[in-house]
Amino acid sequence: FCEALREDAEVALAAIDSEPSAFEFLGDSLRSDKAVLLAALKSFPHALMWAADNLRNDREVILKAVDVDGNALEHASVELRADKEVVFRAVDQWGHALAFASDELRSSEEVVLAAVKSVGAWCRPLCDGDLRLLADITMEDGSGFQHALDEVRGDRDIALRIVEEEWIALADV
């Protein structure tokens, strides 16, 4: 392909229609084009990996991507990873997307419970004088504990309660 074709919107949209992952091979100007990216996101939310930074910080773009695959949150800007609605929609689609949320939202009871509901896992508040909640989901196989905030993962009492339920979580303590 010559570079001019990689910058041709009609060619790009035809390629994306045939194979959405073709977005990766488009020229810089088209990877900065919101309409072209939105076409790719319909079935390939990971096109965000190759999108221009301004589009990774575009709320409309990120919402469309996480509605298709919550994992697309990984490629959102830091600001949008801290946006409660964006994170809710991501974890509603794919609970494990919680790993890509800001620390503040990963420690939010409301957000964690939404993630848990999405993956059908369990999570319960733990009391240590005040209400504490795991900063991340602990899935039925225990593997979600690897994404917990360090202060939660390093808490012996929390770790003990988790490994009593699912021994495999010991690998992530």
C-alpha distance (Angstrom), angle and dihedral (degrees) to the residues before:
residue distance angle dihedral
F1 . . .
C2 3.73 . .
E3 3.79 116.7 .
A4 3.84 92.2 -112.0
L5 3.80 90.5 63.2
R6 3.81 91.0 51.0
E7 3.82 86.5 58.7
D8 3.82 96.2 45.8
A9 3.81 109.7 107.3
E10 3.80 94.7 -155.9
V11 3.80 91.9 51.5
A12 3.80 90.6 45.1
L13 3.80 94.1 51.6
A14 3.82 91.1 47.4
A15 3.81 90.1 50.9
I16 3.80 92.2 47.2
D17 3.79 90.7 48.1
S18 3.80 88.6 54.5
E19 3.82 96.1 39.6
P20 3.83 119.8 1.2
S21 3.80 92.6 -158.3
A22 3.82 86.8 68.8
F23 3.81 84.8 87.0
E24 3.81 87.5 86.2
F25 3.79 91.5 66.1
L26 3.79 98.5 48.9
G27 3.77 122.3 111.7
D28 3.80 120.7 -95.5
S29 3.80 95.7 -100.0
L30 3.80 92.4 54.6
R31 3.80 92.2 45.8
S32 3.82 84.0 57.8
D33 3.82 92.6 49.5
K34 3.79 111.9 104.5
A35 3.82 95.4 -156.7
V36 3.80 92.0 52.0
L37 3.79 92.0 47.7
L38 3.81 92.2 47.9
A39 3.82 88.9 53.7
A40 3.81 90.2 53.4
L41 3.80 93.8 44.6
K42 3.80 92.8 61.2
S43 3.78 89.3 81.2
F44 3.81 105.6 0.3
P45 3.82 111.3 51.1
H46 3.79 91.0 170.1
A47 3.80 88.5 73.4
L48 3.80 81.7 92.9
M49 3.80 87.5 79.6
W50 3.79 89.0 72.0
A51 3.80 98.6 33.5
A52 3.78 122.4 112.2
D53 3.81 116.0 -95.3
N54 3.80 93.1 -111.1
L55 3.82 89.2 60.2
R56 3.80 91.8 48.7
N57 3.78 85.5 58.7
D58 3.81 94.5 46.8
R59 3.79 108.0 108.5
E60 3.81 95.0 -154.5
V61 3.80 91.4 51.8
I62 3.79 94.0 48.0
L63 3.80 93.1 46.8
K64 3.80 90.5 53.4
A65 3.79 90.9 48.2
V66 3.81 96.6 48.7
D67 3.80 90.7 46.3
V68 3.82 87.3 62.4
D69 3.81 96.3 38.8
G70 3.79 123.3 -0.1
N71 3.80 88.9 -153.0
A72 3.82 87.5 73.7
L73 3.81 85.6 80.5
E74 3.80 85.3 82.9
H75 3.81 89.4 72.5
A76 3.80 97.2 45.3
S77 3.79 121.9 106.7
V78 3.79 119.8 -92.2
E79 3.81 88.8 -107.2
L80 3.79 93.5 55.5
R81 3.80 92.4 45.4
A82 3.80 84.2 62.7
D83 3.82 93.6 47.7
K84 3.79 107.2 108.2
E85 3.82 96.7 -149.3
V86 3.79 92.7 47.8
V87 3.80 91.8 49.7
F88 3.81 92.7 45.0
R89 3.79 90.9 53.5
A90 3.80 91.4 46.3
V91 3.81 95.1 50.4
D92 3.80 91.1 42.2
Q93 3.80 88.1 58.7
W94 3.81 96.0 38.5
G95 3.80 118.2 5.7
H96 3.78 93.6 -157.0
A97 3.83 88.6 66.6
L98 3.79 84.7 84.9
A99 3.81 86.1 86.9
F100 3.82 88.7 70.5
A101 3.81 97.2 48.7
S102 3.79 122.8 103.0
D103 3.80 117.2 -86.6
E104 3.79 89.7 -108.2
L105 3.80 93.4 55.5
R106 3.82 93.1 41.1
S107 3.78 87.1 59.9
S108 3.82 94.6 45.5
E109 3.78 112.0 111.0
E110 3.80 91.1 -147.9
V111 3.81 94.1 52.8
V112 3.81 95.0 42.9
L113 3.78 91.4 50.9
A114 3.81 90.0 50.6
A115 3.81 88.9 53.1
V116 3.78 91.4 47.7
K117 3.79 91.3 50.4
S118 3.79 89.9 51.4
V119 3.80 95.7 53.5
G120 3.78 95.5 35.3
A121 3.77 90.6 -122.2
W122 3.76 129.3 135.8
C123 3.72 131.6 -107.3
R124 3.77 130.8 163.1
P125 3.77 135.9 -171.5
L126 3.78 114.9 -102.8
C127 3.76 118.9 -151.9
D128 3.79 122.4 -141.6
G129 3.76 100.1 161.8
D130 3.78 88.8 -55.2
L131 3.76 131.7 34.5
R132 3.80 112.2 -72.8
L133 3.70 125.9 178.7
L134 3.74 131.3 -168.6
A135 3.77 108.2 -92.5
D136 3.75 90.0 -132.8
I137 3.74 139.1 19.8
T138 3.76 120.1 -81.0
M139 3.73 101.8 -149.0
E140 3.74 123.0 -149.6
D141 3.79 89.1 -93.6
G142 3.79 90.9 47.1
S143 3.80 95.3 -121.8
G144 3.80 95.2 121.0
F145 3.79 90.4 72.7
Q146 3.81 88.9 78.5
H147 3.82 88.9 73.4
A148 3.79 95.6 50.2
L149 3.76 117.9 116.8
D150 3.81 113.2 -93.2
E151 3.80 94.2 -110.9
V152 3.80 89.7 56.3
R153 3.79 94.9 43.5
G154 3.80 90.4 48.7
D155 3.81 94.1 51.3
R156 3.81 106.9 106.9
D157 3.82 95.1 -157.2
I158 3.80 92.9 51.0
A159 3.79 91.9 45.3
L160 3.80 91.0 49.4
R161 3.81 92.1 51.9
I162 3.79 91.2 49.2
V163 3.79 97.8 47.2
E164 3.80 90.0 47.3
E165 3.81 86.4 61.7
E166 3.80 98.7 36.6
W167 3.79 117.6 12.7
I168 3.82 93.2 -164.3
A169 3.82 89.2 71.6
L170 3.81 85.9 75.2
A171 3.80 86.9 79.7
D172 3.81 89.3 65.3
V173 3.80 100.8 42.5
